[in-house]
Amino acid sequence: MGDHKEQPLRVGAAVRRRRRVLDLTLAVVAERSGLSVPFLSQIENDRARPSTGSLEKLADALRTTAVELLAAADPACSVDVVRAEVAEAAETPGPVPRSRSLVRGHHQMHATEFSGDHEAGREIQNRNDQLMYVADGAVEIEAEGRAYRLGRGDTLYLTGGVRHRWRATVPDTRVVVVAVAEHIEAVRNRKR
């Protein structure tokens, strides 16, 4: 129940990721594969499922295999439960730094929960936007030359490309970081 493995796979995102890695347009992939641009667009947007033959042609055009595309595919699952690791947390005495993913697979959103201490000296720069939410405790975040102190329930939004670093300032701090996934090209309108 709610298990990804029971659901059919969606290859659209895997195809799009591979095409972008190779820096190819849909037109070039269409020419190489013998498939139409509208059909390829439908595949990438999971509005059409390619036959085995079409998937093999597409894989050849993308210099990979159908098996690799299927392995990188997203499960067609709209609901997924990620259970808390209660047993593991109970066995670990004291505030041990931990992180756990709150979203499985390749999706448009990535979420991670950090608990305990964090590498305060490590500077982070994400390509896409992110939101930091302090679930418990308090943190200090340094971004764009300013320091921000956040307590329980506070959030901080960072646009893509902003260099920042953060650290927990009290024991038992938990921070949830939600970000647009790295494989998504976020579009920005910077004209103001």
Secondary structure, DSSP 8 states (H G I E B T S, - for coil): ---GGGS-EE-HHHHHHHHHHTT--HHHHHHHHT--HHHHHHHHTTSS---HHHHHHHHHHTTS-HHHHHHT-EE--S-------HHHHHHS-S---EEEESS-SS-SEEEEEEES---TT--EE-SS-EEEEEEESEEEEEETTEEEEEETT-EEEE-TT-EEEEEESSTT-EEEEEEE-TTS--------
